[in-house]
Amino acid sequence: MRKHDWKSAIIVTHDFHLLRAMTEARRLGIEVSGAGVHETAMFRPPLALREVIANLVKAIGYNL
């Protein structure tokens, strides 16, 4: 994005990933909007748990 001097982006990802993806983009200084996709071939509970943990880890500032 820097190469083309782009300042904004639209993120399209699975709805469980959207909050984390948009938060990370904003942290990098990117003006962002997003669209969550609700369909998946994967079993949802593990996805939800993974995203909750990832967001908590990010909120407390721990870097893996």
C-alpha positions, 0 to 999 in steps of 0.5 A, spaced: 500 500 500 505 504 501 508 503 494 502 506 491 500 511 496 494 508 498 491 510 505 484 506 505 482 499 504 476 494 504 477 488 508 473 482 506 474 476 510 470 471 515 466 474 520 470 471 526 476 474 523 474 481 521 474 485 528 482 482 528 483 484 521 480 491 522 484 492 528 490 490 525 489 495 519 488 501 523 494 500 528 498 500 521 495 507 520 490 504 514 483 507 514 479 501 513 472 498 512 470 491 512 465 486 510 464 479 514 463 473 510 458 468 514 459 462 510 464 456 512 465 449 511 469 449 517 466 447 524 464 454 527 466 453 535 473 452 534 474 458 529 470 462 535 474 460 540 481 461 536 478 468 535 476 470 542 483 468 544 487 472 539 483 478 540 484 477 548 492 476 547 492 482 542 488 486 547 493 485 553 499 486 548 502 480 548 506 478 541 507 471 539 
